[in-house]
Amino acid sequence: MSWQRTIAIPALVKALQAVAGEAVYVHSRPPNTLNPPCLVVLRPTEVRYDEVAFGIDQADISVLCVAPADGEDTADELITAVRSAVGENINLGGAVQVVDDQAERNWRNVNVAGVDLLTVEVALQIQM
């Protein structure tokens, strides 16, 4: 199985939405504007072809957790939701061989379209 964003990302979004619930919107790609709380599946930072074996690729991708500017607790809850989603469904319903949470990084306050937000990334590695 080789990296196919059109298969992996919808499966990841479905797993995230199942854990995050209706109050948290899950974006399958970076939108023009954000309303917290939400999760955003970012574009891959790197895809390594034939990494594990011939035809088995690994992709590094992050999920951006978006909370209000003073929402450290909300950000923590979103991080937990992402980690739970991939921990409970490590093959995303058979769409990938394995997805693994690797790290939490880049806590920062940002302003998007006049809205102050707190964002943090959960780095994932997807093998397919």
C-alpha positions in Angstrom: 0.0 0.0 0.0 1.4 3.4 -1.0 0.7 6.8 0.5 -2.7 8.1 -0.8 -3.9 11.3 0.9 -7.4 10.8 -0.6 -7.7 7.5 1.4 -5.8 8.3 4.6 -7.2 11.8 5.4 -10.9 11.0 5.2 -10.3 8.0 7.5 -8.4 10.2 9.9 -11.1 12.9 9.9 -13.7 10.2 10.6 -11.7 8.8 13.6 -11.1 12.3 15.0 -14.8 13.3 14.7 -15.9 10.1 16.4 -13.8 11.0 19.5 -14.0 14.8 19.5 -17.8 14.9 19.3 -20.2 17.3 17.7 -18.9 20.4 19.5 -15.6 20.2 17.8 -15.4 20.7 14.0 -12.7 18.7 12.2 -11.3 20.3 9.0 -9.8 17.9 6.5 -7.4 20.7 5.3 -6.4 24.1 6.4 -9.4 26.5 6.0 -9.3 30.3 5.4 -10.6 31.0 8.9 -11.0 29.1 12.2 -13.5 29.1 15.0 -12.4 27.3 18.2 -12.6 24.6 19.3 -11.6 22.7 16.2 -9.1 20.3 14.7 -7.3 20.8 11.4 -5.6 18.1 9.5 -2.5 19.8 8.1 -0.8 18.9 4.9 2.0 16.3 5.1 5.4 17.7 6.1 7.2 14.7 4.5 6.3 11.5 2.7 9.0 8.9 2.5 8.5 6.3 -0.3 9.4 2.7 0.1 10.5 3.5 3.7 9.6 0.2 5.4 9.6 -2.0 2.3 8.9 -1.7 -1.4 5.5 -0.1 -1.8 5.1 0.9 1.9 5.4 4.6 2.5 5.5 6.7 5.7 3.9 10.2 5.9 4.5 12.7 8.6 1.4 14.8 9.2 0.1 17.0 12.0 -3.3 17.8 13.4 -3.6 21.3 14.6 -5.6 21.8 17.8 -7.3 25.2 17.9 -8.6 26.7 21.2 -9.5 30.1 22.4 -6.4 32.3 23.2 -6.8 31.6 27.0 -7.9 28.0 26.4 -5.0 25.9 27.7 -7.5 23.3 29.2 -9.4 23.2 25.9 -6.1 22.7 24.0 -5.2 19.8 26.4 -8.7 18.2 25.7 -8.2 18.5 22.0 -4.7 16.9 22.2 -6.2 14.1 24.3 -8.9 13.6 21.7 -6.4 13.3 18.8 -4.3 10.8 20.8 -7.3 8.8 21.7 -8.6 8.7 18.1 -5.4 7.2 16.8 -4.8 5.1 19.8 -8.2 3.4 19.6 -8.1 3.0 15.8 -4.5 2.4 14.8 -5.3 1.4 11.3 -8.1 4.0 10.7 -10.6 1.3 9.8 -8.3 -0.5 7.5 -7.4 2.6 5.4 -3.8 2.6 6.6 -1.4 0.0 8.0 -0.7 2.0 11.2 -1.0 5.6 12.5 1.0 6.6 15.5 1.1 9.8 17.6 4.7 11.0 17.7 4.8 14.3 19.5 3.1 17.5 20.7 4.7 20.7 19.5 4.5 24.4 18.6 2.2 25.8 21.3 1.6 29.4 20.2 -0.9 32.2 20.3 -1.9 33.4 16.8 -4.4 35.9 15.4 -6.5 34.6 12.5 -8.9 37.1 10.8 -9.0 39.2 14.0 -9.6 36.3 16.3 -7.0 35.5 19.0 -6.4 31.7 19.2 -4.1 29.2 20.9 -2.8 26.4 18.6 -0.8 23.3 19.2 0.2 20.5 16.8 0.0 16.8 17.4 2.5 15.1 15.0 1.4 11.8 13.5 3.2 9.2 11.4 1.1 7.2 9.0 2.4 4.1 7.4 0.5 2.8 4.3 
